[in-house]
Structures are given as structure tokens and as C-alpha cells.
Amino acid sequence: MHLIGAVARTSGGGTDPDLVATLPAFARPHRFVYQIVHTFDGAYADLVITPAGQVELIDPRSPMVTDTSFVSLEGLSYQP
């Protein structure tokens, strides 16, 4: 699978504010997939794609800047 595009955070609320998307069954990996993604203003975050198809952000550790208002999905690839 190859993911392209970007996502923008419109709210920090909700039941799971770090959830970016849920993939359809055919696109879900059989294991946890971790990748580094570019975020707003040159920062980064880790991203995990779970076997349940959830795409979630993992904030970087301090002292790195956290700004996930924009997250690039360009170049993310894995085998389902």
C-alpha cells in the first residue's frame, strides 16, 4: 500500500484526537507499522498503522516541538 496526501487537524477534541484515519479491511497491515512523518513547520511525529486499520500519531519526545496541525502522508508504504 502507498499512502499519499496530507491531513490537517481541525480539532484537538474528541474521543481519540491522535486518530488520523481508519483503513478499509483490504488495506490493513498484518502487523504494526511504524513510520516517521513530517508535520507543520519542520517538526516530525511518529505514526503507527495497526492491524485494526487505525492510523494514529505518536508525538515526539521532549524537547522536540510537537505541531500536528498538518501531517504529510507522502511516501508512506507498507505491505498489507
Z-matrix of the N, CA and C atoms (Angstrom, degrees):
N
C 1 1.433
C 2 1.516 1 108.26
N 3 1.303 2 115.26 1 146.93
C 4 1.456 3 121.88 2 175.21
C 5 1.517 4 107.99 3 -128.18
N 6 1.317 5 116.45 4 126.75
C 7 1.452 6 120.81 5 176.77
C 8 1.523 7 108.14 6 -100.84
N 9 1.311 8 116.69 7 141.82
C 10 1.459 9 121.50 8 178.08
C 11 1.517 10 108.71 9 -136.45
N 12 1.311 11 116.20 10 162.15
C 13 1.444 12 120.75 11 177.19
C 14 1.512 13 111.91 12 99.92
N 15 1.315 14 114.65 13 -160.75
C 16 1.458 15 121.70 14 -178.63
C 17 1.515 16 108.89 15 -151.94
N 18 1.325 17 115.52 16 163.56
C 19 1.457 18 120.81 17 175.57
C 20 1.516 19 108.22 18 -128.06
N 21 1.315 20 115.61 19 149.00
C 22 1.459 21 122.25 20 177.52
C 23 1.519 22 108.79 21 -120.88
N 24 1.304 23 116.30 22 133.25
C 25 1.462 24 120.60 23 178.82
C 26 1.518 25 108.88 24 -78.95
N 27 1.310 26 115.97 25 127.28
C 28 1.461 27 120.40 26 179.26
C 29 1.519 28 111.63 27 -103.78
N 30 1.357 29 117.04 28 -15.16
C 31 1.454 30 120.95 29 -179.12
C 32 1.518 31 108.70 30 -156.78
N 33 1.304 32 117.03 31 146.06
C 34 1.456 33 121.72 32 176.14
C 35 1.513 34 111.98 33 -96.26
N 36 1.313 35 117.14 34 4.87
C 37 1.451 36 121.46 35 -177.08
C 38 1.517 37 112.08 36 -96.32
N 39 1.282 38 115.29 37 -165.51
C 40 1.459 39 120.85 38 179.38
C 41 1.512 40 111.28 39 98.73
N 42 1.316 41 115.92 40 177.19
C 43 1.461 42 120.19 41 -177.33
C 44 1.522 43 112.72 42 -75.15
N 45 1.327 44 118.52 43 -27.41
C 46 1.472 45 121.97 44 179.11
C 47 1.528 46 108.56 45 -144.92
N 48 1.328 47 118.02 46 84.25
C 49 1.469 48 120.58 47 -174.27
C 50 1.530 49 114.03 48 -66.60
N 51 1.337 50 118.59 49 -15.52
C 52 1.464 51 120.81 50 179.13
C 53 1.531 52 112.91 51 -91.17
N 54 1.327 53 117.57 52 -2.92
C 55 1.465 54 121.31 53 178.74
C 56 1.529 55 109.00 54 -76.71
N 57 1.324 56 115.99 55 120.34
C 58 1.463 57 121.91 56 -179.36
C 59 1.520 58 110.39 57 -89.66
N 60 1.330 59 116.70 58 -44.22
C 61 1.462 60 121.07 59 -176.28
C 62 1.516 61 109.28 60 -164.88
N 63 1.319 62 115.24 61 166.41
C 64 1.461 63 122.40 62 169.96
C 65 1.517 64 107.05 63 -123.72
N 66 1.323 65 115.72 64 122.27
C 67 1.467 66 121.24 65 -176.16
C 68 1.520 67 111.54 66 -81.40
N 69 1.341 68 117.50 67 151.07
C 70 1.468 69 120.04 68 174.96
C 71 1.534 70 110.11 69 -67.55
N 72 1.310 71 116.63 70 160.34
C 73 1.466 72 122.33 71 -173.65
C 74 1.530 73 113.30 72 -53.87
N 75 1.323 74 118.82 73 -40.34
C 76 1.468 75 120.59 74 -176.91
C 77 1.527 76 112.73 75 -68.52
N 78 1.322 77 118.28 76 -17.94
C 79 1.464 78 122.09 77 -176.14
C 80 1.526 79 113.08 78 -102.86
N 81 1.302 80 117.96 79 3.35
C 82 1.465 81 121.41 80 -176.03
C 83 1.529 82 111.23 81 -83.22
N 84 1.340 83 116.21 82 136.85
C 85 1.476 84 119.12 83 177.50
C 86 1.528 85 110.45 84 -75.89
N 87 1.315 86 116.55 85 161.21
C 88 1.472 87 121.54 86 179.00
C 89 1.525 88 111.62 87 -89.11
N 90 1.334 89 117.03 88 -0.49
C 91 1.455 90 122.64 89 -179.88
C 92 1.530 91 107.81 90 -146.33
N 93 1.312 92 116.97 91 170.86
C 94 1.459 93 120.61 92 175.12
C 95 1.524 94 108.94 93 -72.77
N 96 1.323 95 116.64 94 132.85
C 97 1.465 96 122.44 95 179.18
C 98 1.527 97 107.28 96 -117.29
N 99 1.335 98 115.58 97 121.98
C 100 1.467 99 121.18 98 178.98
C 101 1.514 100 108.98 99 -109.82
N 102 1.336 101 116.36 100 135.82
C 103 1.462 102 121.48 101 178.68
C 104 1.517 103 108.91 102 -143.47
N 105 1.326 104 116.42 103 155.98
C 106 1.456 105 122.24 104 174.06
C 107 1.521 106 107.63 105 -96.39
N 108 1.329 107 116.34 106 134.52
C 109 1.467 108 120.88 107 -179.28
C 110 1.528 109 109.70 108 -125.01
N 111 1.316 110 115.49 109 150.76
C 112 1.459 111 121.55 110 176.15
C 113 1.519 112 108.90 111 -81.42
N 114 1.326 113 115.58 112 140.12
C 115 1.450 114 120.81 113 177.24
C 116 1.527 115 108.63 114 -123.24
N 117 1.300 116 116.31 115 -171.86
C 118 1.459 117 122.17 116 -173.98
C 119 1.527 118 112.33 117 -61.07
N 120 1.314 119 115.97 118 141.41
C 121 1.464 120 124.31 119 171.17
C 122 1.525 121 113.30 120 61.88
N 123 1.326 122 117.31 121 35.65
C 124 1.461 123 121.15 122 174.56
C 125 1.508 124 115.53 123 80.89
N 126 1.311 125 118.08 124 5.39
C 127 1.457 126 121.52 125 178.34
C 128 1.536 127 108.82 126 -83.90
N 129 1.318 128 116.45 127 178.29
C 130 1.458 129 120.32 128 177.67
C 131 1.522 130 109.58 129 -143.18
N 132 1.310 131 114.72 130 167.07
C 133 1.463 132 122.11 131 173.34
C 134 1.520 133 107.03 132 -149.23
N 135 1.300 134 116.29 133 161.15
C 136 1.460 135 120.85 134 171.67
C 137 1.515 136 107.73 135 -90.17
N 138 1.300 137 115.69 136 153.35
C 139 1.453 138 121.92 137 179.85
C 140 1.518 139 106.87 138 -132.80
N 141 1.311 140 117.30 139 138.09
C 142 1.464 141 121.74 140 176.59
C 143 1.520 142 108.62 141 -121.25
N 144 1.326 143 115.49 142 137.04
C 145 1.463 144 122.38 143 172.23
C 146 1.521 145 105.64 144 -112.71
N 147 1.326 146 116.43 145 118.64
C 148 1.466 147 120.92 146 -174.62
C 149 1.530 148 111.29 147 -91.54
N 150 1.326 149 117.40 148 162.29
C 151 1.466 150 119.89 149 175.02
C 152 1.530 151 113.08 150 -60.94
N 153 1.336 152 117.80 151 -18.88
C 154 1.468 153 121.83 152 176.37
C 155 1.524 154 111.04 153 -83.07
N 156 1.343 155 116.74 154 -2.00
C 157 1.455 156 120.60 155 177.31
C 158 1.513 157 114.81 156 89.48
N 159 1.312 158 117.86 157 5.44
C 160 1.458 159 120.24 158 179.39
C 161 1.523 160 110.34 159 -81.48
N 162 1.324 161 115.57 160 131.05
C 163 1.454 162 122.49 161 176.63
C 164 1.526 163 105.63 162 -106.25
N 165 1.346 164 116.41 163 113.53
C 166 1.457 165 120.48 164 -174.16
C 167 1.517 166 111.58 165 -128.20
N 168 1.335 167 115.64 166 146.08
C 169 1.458 168 122.18 167 176.91
C 170 1.517 169 110.51 168 -87.18
N 171 1.334 170 115.37 169 144.64
C 172 1.459 171 122.78 170 173.20
C 173 1.524 172 105.48 171 -121.56
N 174 1.315 173 117.58 172 115.85
C 175 1.460 174 121.51 173 -178.00
C 176 1.527 175 110.87 174 -63.92
N 177 1.338 176 117.08 175 147.38
C 178 1.461 177 119.98 176 176.98
C 179 1.524 178 110.67 177 -69.79
N 180 1.324 179 115.30 178 158.87
C 181 1.460 180 120.29 179 178.73
C 182 1.524 181 110.72 180 -76.12
N 183 1.304 182 114.90 181 154.74
C 184 1.455 183 121.58 182 175.90
C 185 1.531 184 108.07 183 -63.32
N 186 1.278 185 120.08 184 140.97
C 187 1.454 186 131.27 185 16.06
C 188 1.525 187 113.52 186 -98.40
N 189 1.317 188 118.30 187 14.03
C 190 1.465 189 120.75 188 -179.67
C 191 1.529 190 110.14 189 -65.31
N 192 1.313 191 114.94 190 148.06
C 193 1.459 192 122.00 191 -179.89
C 194 1.526 193 109.33 192 -76.46
N 195 1.316 194 116.41 193 138.14
C 196 1.460 195 121.77 194 176.46
C 197 1.518 196 108.99 195 -111.63
N 198 1.323 197 116.68 196 115.53
C 199 1.468 198 120.68 197 174.79
C 200 1.519 199 107.38 198 -146.08
N 201 1.306 200 116.28 199 93.48
C 202 1.463 201 121.50 200 -177.25
C 203 1.520 202 111.71 201 -101.32
N 204 1.331 203 116.36 202 29.07
C 205 1.464 204 118.97 203 176.86
C 206 1.527 205 111.02 204 -69.26
N 207 1.337 206 116.72 205 -20.75
C 208 1.467 207 123.33 206 175.65
C 209 1.515 208 107.27 207 -139.61
N 210 1.320 209 117.37 208 130.33
C 211 1.462 210 122.19 209 -179.78
C 212 1.520 211 108.60 210 -131.73
N 213 1.323 212 116.68 211 123.49
C 214 1.460 213 121.77 212 178.57
C 215 1.528 214 109.96 213 -86.22
N 216 1.322 215 116.11 214 134.05
C 217 1.466 216 121.71 215 176.06
C 218 1.532 217 111.10 216 -105.48
N 219 1.328 218 117.13 217 4.27
C 220 1.470 219 121.77 218 -177.44
C 221 1.519 220 111.01 219 -59.47
N 222 1.306 221 116.11 220 132.36
C 223 1.450 222 121.91 221 173.86
C 224 1.513 223 115.49 222 83.45
N 225 1.323 224 118.86 223 1.34
C 226 1.451 225 119.94 224 177.70
C 227 1.519 226 110.06 225 -76.74
N 228 1.320 227 115.88 226 128.01
C 229 1.469 228 118.30 227 178.38
C 230 1.529 229 109.13 228 -146.93
N 231 1.312 230 115.54 229 152.89
C 232 1.457 231 123.49 230 179.58
C 233 1.522 232 108.41 231 -163.55
N 234 1.331 233 115.61 232 167.13
C 235 1.458 234 119.89 233 175.13
C 236 1.515 235 108.55 234 -101.86
N 237 1.339 236 117.57 235 129.34
C 238 1.470 237 119.25 236 179.34
C 239 1.526 238 111.94 237 -70.95
